[in-house]
Amino acid sequence: MNYFNLNAYYSYIKGSPIDNQKHVDYLQSRKFDYINLKEYEYIETKRYEDGYIIPMDQVINIYRSNDKDTDGWSLYELLKNGHRFKHKSLHEFFERTNATSLQTSINWLASKECAFSDSSATNGSPGELPSANYYEDVGKFFINTGQNRAFAGLLIGAKEYRVENISYYRRPRVEKESEVLEQPMKHVLDNSDKSILSKLKKWFSYK
């Protein structure tokens, strides 16, 4: 397999506007944070007629790279140490970029064509349109489908990525300890009150 690694990446961007130390610094500083998907509850999915433009700096992670073992890894580390994105898809993206221009690919990632074109169509079977999850507590997006092109977009420093739909999630509300104890304590007090009343009734009955 023709792996898409750091060397392959550099061979594609050689001589381009991002072939510089500033972009290397960006690759090394742009990190992904692990999201435990089981900790969240689904709210709703919204589909957008013109797609939804996600600011790339608000992407916390991508499904294929969301792993505890790579929590906090940078784009540079993923390219250097291995990643789970489709190598063929990444090669195809960068080949098209070289055939046109870096800016053309950046513009396409933010376009309606990107949002409404299949990202995983194979052998004539329809694929999935680009989509993302939004996690309310962190205010960040998680790329769900259209993962390879999103990863490629981050690698070239694209600022925007348009998807067809957004699914919204939040952490389930956790009851405070005081709320959990409130009812049992009330029950204890109620029983205590009943016991006191019972004793008073007996006392008066002796008078």
C-alpha positions in Angstrom: 0.0 0.0 0.0 1.2 3.5 -0.9 1.0 5.0 2.6 0.2 8.7 3.0 2.8 9.7 5.6 4.9 12.7 6.4 7.2 12.1 3.4 4.3 11.7 1.0 2.8 14.9 2.4 6.0 16.9 1.9 6.3 15.6 -1.7 2.9 17.0 -2.5 3.4 20.5 -0.9 6.9 21.0 -2.1 7.2 24.5 -3.6 3.7 25.4 -2.6 2.7 28.4 -0.4 2.6 26.1 2.6 6.1 24.7 2.1 7.6 26.7 5.0 8.5 26.5 8.7 5.4 28.5 9.6 3.2 25.7 8.3 5.4 23.0 10.0 4.8 24.9 13.3 1.1 24.9 12.6 1.1 21.1 12.0 2.9 20.6 15.3 0.7 22.8 17.3 -2.7 21.8 15.8 -3.8 19.0 18.1 -6.8 16.8 18.6 -8.6 16.0 21.9 -10.2 12.7 22.6 -14.0 12.8 23.0 -15.6 9.9 24.9 -18.8 9.6 22.8 -20.5 7.4 25.4 -20.6 10.3 27.8 -23.0 12.3 25.7 -26.7 12.1 24.9 -28.1 12.8 21.5 -30.4 15.8 21.1 -31.3 16.2 17.4 -29.9 16.3 13.9 -30.4 19.4 11.7 -29.9 19.3 7.9 -29.1 22.6 6.3 -30.3 23.5 2.8 -27.1 25.2 1.9 -24.9 23.1 4.2 -23.3 24.3 7.4 -19.8 25.9 7.4 -17.7 24.7 10.3 -14.7 26.8 11.3 -11.8 24.4 11.2 -10.3 25.9 14.4 -13.4 24.6 16.2 -12.9 21.0 15.1 -11.9 19.1 18.2 -11.4 15.7 16.5 -12.3 13.4 13.6 -13.9 10.0 14.1 -11.0 8.0 12.7 -8.4 9.7 14.9 -10.6 9.8 18.1 -8.6 7.4 20.3 -7.4 7.5 23.9 -4.0 6.4 22.8 -3.6 9.4 20.5 -5.3 12.0 22.7 -3.5 15.3 22.3 -1.6 14.2 19.2 -0.9 16.9 16.6 -1.4 16.7 12.8 2.4 16.3 12.6 2.4 13.3 15.0 -0.4 11.6 13.1 1.5 11.9 9.8 4.7 10.8 11.4 3.5 8.0 13.6 0.6 6.6 11.6 -3.1 7.4 11.2 -6.3 5.6 10.4 -7.4 7.8 7.5 -7.8 6.3 4.0 -4.4 6.7 2.4 -5.8 6.3 -1.1 -8.3 9.1 -0.5 -5.6 11.4 0.8 -3.4 10.7 -2.2 -6.3 11.5 -4.5 -7.1 14.8 -2.7 -3.5 16.0 -3.0 -3.2 14.9 -6.6 -6.2 16.9 -7.5 -4.8 19.8 -5.5 -1.6 19.7 -7.4 -3.5 19.5 -10.7 -5.4 22.7 -9.8 -4.1 24.8 -6.9 -4.0 24.9 -3.2 -6.6 27.7 -3.1 -8.9 25.8 -5.3 -9.0 22.9 -2.8 -9.4 25.3 0.1 -12.4 27.0 -1.7 -13.9 23.6 -2.6 -13.9 22.4 1.1 -16.1 25.4 2.0 -18.4 24.9 -1.0 -21.9 23.4 -1.3 -20.4 20.9 -3.7 -18.3 19.5 -0.9 -21.3 19.3 1.5 -23.5 17.6 -1.0 -21.1 15.2 -2.7 -20.7 11.6 -1.5 -17.7 11.1 0.7 -17.6 7.3 0.6 -19.3 6.2 -2.6 -17.9 2.9 -3.9 -18.7 0.8 -7.0 -21.8 2.9 -7.7 -23.2 2.6 -4.2 -24.1 5.9 -2.6 -21.9 7.1 0.2 -22.5 9.4 3.1 -22.6 13.2 2.9 -20.2 15.1 5.1 -21.6 15.5 8.6 -20.4 16.6 12.1 -21.4 16.4 15.7 -21.6 19.5 18.0 -20.9 19.1 21.7 -22.5 21.8 23.6 -20.4 21.7 26.8 -17.1 22.2 24.9 -18.5 24.3 22.0 -16.6 22.2 19.5 -17.3 20.2 16.4 -16.5 16.5 15.8 -16.2 15.4 12.2 -18.4 12.3 11.7 -18.5 11.6 8.0 -16.4 13.1 5.2 -13.4 12.4 7.5 -10.6 12.1 4.9 -11.3 15.3 3.1 -11.6 17.1 6.5 -8.3 15.7 7.6 -6.8 16.8 4.2 -8.3 20.2 4.7 -6.6 20.6 8.1 -3.3 19.5 6.6 -3.4 22.3 4.0 -4.6 24.9 6.6 -8.1 25.3 5.3 -10.2 27.6 7.5 -13.6 26.3 6.7 -15.3 23.0 6.0 -18.9 22.7 4.8 -21.1 19.7 5.9 -24.6 18.7 5.1 -25.9 18.1 8.6 -25.0 18.6 12.3 -26.0 16.3 15.1 -26.2 18.0 18.5 -25.1 16.3 21.7 -24.9 17.3 25.4 -23.7 15.6 28.6 -26.6 14.1 30.6 -27.5 16.2 33.6 -25.9 14.8 36.8 -28.0 15.2 39.9 -26.1 16.9 42.7 -25.5 14.9 45.9 -27.8 17.3 47.9 -30.6 16.6 45.4 -30.1 12.8 45.7 -30.1 13.0 49.5 -33.1 15.4 49.7 -35.8 12.8 49.3 -34.3 10.2 51.7 -33.7 12.8 54.3 -37.3 14.0 54.0 -38.5 10.5 54.4 -36.4 10.1 57.6 -37.8 13.4 59.0 -41.3 12.4 58.1 -40.9 9.1 60.0 -39.3 11.0 62.9 -42.3 13.4 63.0 -44.7 10.5 63.1 -42.8 8.8 65.9 -42.9 12.0 68.0 -46.6 12.4 67.4 -47.2 8.8 68.4 -45.3 9.3 71.7 -47.3 12.5 72.4 -50.6 10.7 71.8 -49.6 7.9 74.2 -48.5 10.5 76.9 -51.8 12.3 76.7 -53.7 9.1 76.9 -52.1 8.4 80.3 -53.4 11.8 81.7 
